[in-house]
Amino acid sequence: MELRQLRYFVRVVEMRSISRAALDLNLVQSALSQQITRLEGELSTRLLQRSAQGVSPTEAGIAFFREAQLTLRHAEQAVRSAQHARLTGSVSVGLAPTTASVLGLPLVRAMRERYPDVRLHMVESLSGHLADMLNARQLDLAVLFDTPLKTGHNAKAARRWSVLNLLEEDLYLIASRQHAPERHAKTMPLTSLGARPLILPTGPHGLRSTLDAAFAQAKVVPQVVLEIDSLPMLMEAVDSGLGCTLQPWAAVGRFADAASRFTMARITRPNVKRQNVLCSLSDDELSPAALAARVVLGDCVRSLVAQGRWVGAGLSHHGS
């Protein structure tokens, strides 16, 4: 038995006519008759007395009509209760500057649309700092690049995290087009970067750990001329021609004129990728608002990748 059958029956009794009820319900008369017959079959009793003047409820139909009305009122009340019991609370989310340039605003908009009563606290900082904040319970969730699950002084605390692999990003050699006007290839092997002056973040942060491991594997000694732990300052130094950098495409996400300002060559041989991992406190520590935000964040990432708005990124196909 379905709620729609109850609605159909109640409307037929109220209008004393299957044809008029069908018109009111925007149904074909034969379909409505079939639903009433099926309902009578399930109950093994006749609910309506049919005549040339219309229909009228039998004694069983009158008793069923009253209970059906009550059931429908309860169902409508349940719907209203669900609609008015909107999720509330606050949730803090940490994103690295590159990630924030692509994901930040879409996440804010999606949360406002789905959960308007949840207050979102966004924190933009480097991956290593975000990991420390997560362990200090200053964040509910964060997108990190190299979790302390494998190494680092936070490894023990990080084992309590809930971890989900989000996506992988290609890395690019990014240089100033103005200060390096010569034509650049679209791809470049990592082994050819030994003589390039590089501007990189320092060691404690996820990207640098990934790059150091890749250089060691390729037996290349990088020429690091500057270490800058601020994405805006780092990209300003690159734009000024002080060196190149190795970053995902998201590093230029906030430059409307990125195509005319920078040259970008995807790193190959080996094809170095940066892992983006969604880390949060354990599920039993997260509030309903934080659990909801975690779902929304994952949905935003999948949507951005599917729409081609996160260049050089692909979804991870395995979880942790």
C-alpha positions in Angstrom: 0.0 0.0 0.0 1.3 3.4 -1.0 0.5 6.9 0.2 -0.5 7.9 -3.3 -3.2 5.2 -3.2 -4.6 6.7 0.0 -4.6 10.2 -1.6 -6.4 8.8 -4.7 -9.1 7.1 -2.6 -9.6 10.1 -0.3 -10.1 12.4 -3.3 -12.5 10.0 -5.0 -14.7 9.8 -1.8 -14.5 13.6 -1.4 -15.6 14.3 -5.0 -18.0 11.3 -5.2 -16.8 10.6 -8.7 -13.8 8.7 -10.2 -13.9 10.8 -13.4 -13.9 14.2 -11.5 -11.2 12.9 -9.2 -9.1 11.8 -12.1 -9.4 15.2 -13.7 -8.5 16.9 -10.4 -5.5 14.6 -9.9 -4.4 15.0 -13.5 -4.7 11.2 -14.1 -6.3 9.1 -16.8 -9.6 7.8 -15.4 -8.7 4.2 -16.2 -5.4 4.5 -14.3 -7.2 5.9 -11.2 -9.8 3.1 -11.4 -7.0 0.6 -11.5 -5.4 2.0 -8.4 -8.7 1.9 -6.5 -9.3 -1.7 -7.6 -5.7 -2.7 -6.6 -6.3 -1.0 -3.1 -9.5 -3.0 -2.6 -7.7 -6.2 -3.6 -4.9 -5.6 -1.1 -7.6 -5.0 1.6 -9.8 -7.9 0.4 -12.9 -5.8 0.8 -14.9 -3.4 -1.3 -14.4 0.3 -0.5 -16.7 2.0 -3.0 -20.2 1.4 -4.3 -20.3 2.3 -7.9 -23.5 3.5 -9.6 -24.6 5.6 -12.6 -24.7 8.7 -10.3 -21.1 8.2 -9.2 -19.5 6.4 -6.3 -20.1 6.3 -2.5 -18.1 4.6 0.2 -19.2 1.3 1.7 -19.2 0.9 5.5 -15.7 -0.4 5.2 -14.9 2.5 2.9 -16.1 5.0 5.4 -13.9 3.5 8.2 -10.9 3.4 5.8 -11.6 6.9 4.6 -11.2 8.3 8.2 -8.0 6.5 8.9 -6.6 7.4 5.5 -7.2 11.1 6.1 -5.4 10.8 9.5 -2.5 8.9 7.9 -2.2 11.6 5.2 -2.2 14.4 7.8 0.6 12.6 9.7 2.6 12.2 6.5 2.2 15.9 5.7 3.3 16.8 9.2 6.3 14.6 8.9 7.3 16.4 5.7 6.9 19.8 7.3 8.9 18.8 10.3 11.8 17.6 8.1 11.7 20.8 6.0 11.8 23.0 9.1 14.4 21.0 11.0 17.2 22.5 9.0 20.8 21.7 9.9 22.5 24.3 12.0 25.9 24.7 13.7 29.4 25.6 12.5 32.2 23.8 10.7 35.8 24.8 10.1 37.5 23.8 6.8 41.2 24.2 6.0 42.4 24.6 2.4 45.9 25.2 1.1 46.2 28.4 -1.1 46.3 26.4 -4.4 43.3 24.3 -3.4 41.4 27.3 -2.2 41.8 29.1 -5.5 39.8 26.4 -7.2 37.6 24.8 -4.5 37.1 27.6 -2.0 34.3 29.7 -3.6 32.4 26.7 -5.1 32.4 25.1 -1.6 31.1 28.2 0.1 28.3 28.5 -2.5 27.3 24.9 -2.3 27.2 25.0 1.5 25.1 28.2 1.5 22.7 26.6 -1.0 22.3 23.2 0.8 22.7 24.2 4.4 22.0 28.0 4.7 21.9 27.8 8.6 25.4 26.3 8.9 28.1 28.8 9.6 31.2 28.0 7.6 34.7 29.0 8.9 37.3 28.8 6.0 41.0 28.7 6.8 43.6 29.2 4.1 47.1 28.0 5.1 49.9 25.7 4.0 49.4 22.0 4.2 51.8 21.5 7.2 50.1 24.2 9.2 46.6 22.7 8.4 47.7 19.3 9.7 48.8 20.9 13.0 45.5 22.7 13.3 43.6 19.6 12.6 45.5 17.7 15.3 44.9 20.6 17.7 41.1 20.4 17.0 41.1 23.8 15.5 39.7 22.4 12.2 37.0 19.9 11.5 38.4 18.9 8.1 41.2 19.9 5.7 42.5 19.0 2.3 46.1 18.0 2.7 48.8 16.9 0.3 51.0 14.6 2.4 49.3 13.4 5.6 51.4 12.5 8.6 50.0 8.9 8.4 53.3 7.8 6.9 55.9 10.1 8.4 56.2 13.1 10.7 55.7 14.0 14.4 51.9 14.0 13.9 51.7 10.4 12.8 50.3 9.0 16.0 47.5 11.7 16.2 46.8 11.4 12.5 45.9 7.7 12.9 42.6 8.9 14.5 41.7 10.9 11.4 39.2 9.9 8.8 41.1 10.0 5.5 39.7 10.0 1.9 41.8 10.3 -1.3 40.2 13.0 -3.4 42.2 13.6 -6.5 45.6 13.7 -8.2 47.0 16.9 -9.8 49.7 17.0 -12.5 52.6 19.3 -11.7 53.8 22.0 -14.1 57.0 24.0 -14.6 55.7 27.5 -14.4 57.8 30.5 -15.6 57.2 34.1 -16.4 56.3 34.5 -20.1 57.6 38.1 -20.1 61.0 37.1 -18.8 61.2 33.8 -20.7 59.7 34.7 -24.1 61.2 31.7 -25.9 58.9 29.0 -27.0 58.3 26.3 -24.4 57.2 22.7 -24.9 53.9 21.6 -23.4 55.6 18.8 -21.5 59.0 18.6 -19.9 60.8 15.6 -18.3 61.8 16.0 -14.6 65.3 14.9 -15.5 65.8 18.1 -17.5 65.2 20.5 -14.6 68.6 20.2 -12.9 69.8 23.6 -14.2 66.5 25.5 -13.8 66.5 28.1 -10.9 63.5 27.0 -8.8 61.4 28.8 -6.3 59.7 26.3 -3.9 58.0 26.1 -0.6 60.0 24.7 2.3 60.3 21.1 3.5 57.5 20.7 6.0 54.8 21.2 3.4 53.2 18.5 1.2 54.3 19.7 -2.2 57.9 20.0 -1.3 57.9 16.5 0.2 56.5 15.2 -3.1 59.1 17.0 -5.2 62.0 16.0 -3.0 61.0 12.4 -3.4 60.6 12.7 -7.1 64.0 14.4 -7.6 65.7 11.8 -5.5 64.1 9.0 -7.5 65.2 10.6 -10.8 68.7 11.3 -9.4 68.4 15.0 -10.0 69.8 17.7 -7.7 67.4 20.7 -8.0 68.7 24.2 -8.1 66.5 25.9 -5.4 67.3 29.6 -5.5 64.4 30.7 -3.2 62.1 29.1 -0.6 58.8 31.0 -0.1 56.0 29.7 2.1 53.4 32.1 0.7 51.8 31.3 -2.7 51.1 35.0 -3.6 54.7 36.0 -2.9 56.0 32.9 -4.6 54.0 33.6 -7.8 55.0 37.2 -7.7 58.7 36.2 -7.6 58.1 33.9 -10.6 56.2 36.6 -12.4 59.2 38.9 -11.8 61.5 36.5 -13.5 63.4 35.5 -10.3 63.0 31.8 -11.1 60.6 29.1 -12.1 58.4 27.0 -9.8 56.9 23.5 -9.8 53.2 23.7 -8.9 49.8 22.3 -10.0 47.7 24.4 -12.4 45.7 25.6 -9.4 48.7 27.9 -8.5 47.6 30.2 -11.3 43.9 29.8 -10.6 43.5 33.3 -9.3 45.2 34.9 -12.3 42.6 35.9 -14.9 45.5 36.5 -17.4 47.4 33.3 -16.5 47.7 32.2 -20.1 49.4 35.4 -21.2 51.4 35.9 -18.0 53.0 32.4 -17.5 54.3 29.5 -19.5 53.4 26.0 -18.2 54.9 22.7 -19.1 53.5 19.5 -17.6 56.2 17.4 -15.8 56.7 13.9 -17.3 59.2 11.1 -17.0 58.3 10.5 -14.3 54.9 12.0 -14.3 54.9 13.6 -10.9 51.5 14.1 -9.3 50.3 15.7 -6.1 47.8 13.7 -4.0 44.9 15.7 -2.5 43.6 14.0 0.6 40.5 15.0 2.6 41.3 14.5 6.3 38.9 15.1 9.1 38.5 14.2 12.8 37.0 10.8 13.3 33.4 10.4 12.5 32.3 10.2 16.2 34.0 13.6 16.9 32.4 15.4 14.0 29.2 17.3 14.4 26.3 16.7 11.9 27.2 20.0 10.2 30.8 18.9 9.7 29.7 15.5 8.4 27.4 17.3 5.9 30.2 19.6 4.9 32.5 16.7 4.2 30.0 15.3 1.8 29.4 18.6 0.1 33.2 19.1 -0.3 33.6 15.8 -2.0 30.6 16.6 -4.3 32.2 19.9 -5.2 35.6 18.3 -6.1 33.9 15.7 -8.4 31.8 18.4 -10.1 34.8 20.7 -10.7 36.8 17.8 -12.2 33.9 16.6 -14.3 33.3 20.1 -15.7 37.0 20.6 -16.6 37.3 23.5 -14.1 40.2 21.8 -12.3 42.8 21.6 -15.0 45.3 18.8 -14.7 43.4 17.0 -12.0 41.8 13.5 -11.9 39.8 11.8 -9.3 41.4 9.2 -7.1 39.9 5.8 -7.5 40.9 4.4 -4.2 40.3 5.4 -0.6 42.1 5.2 2.7 
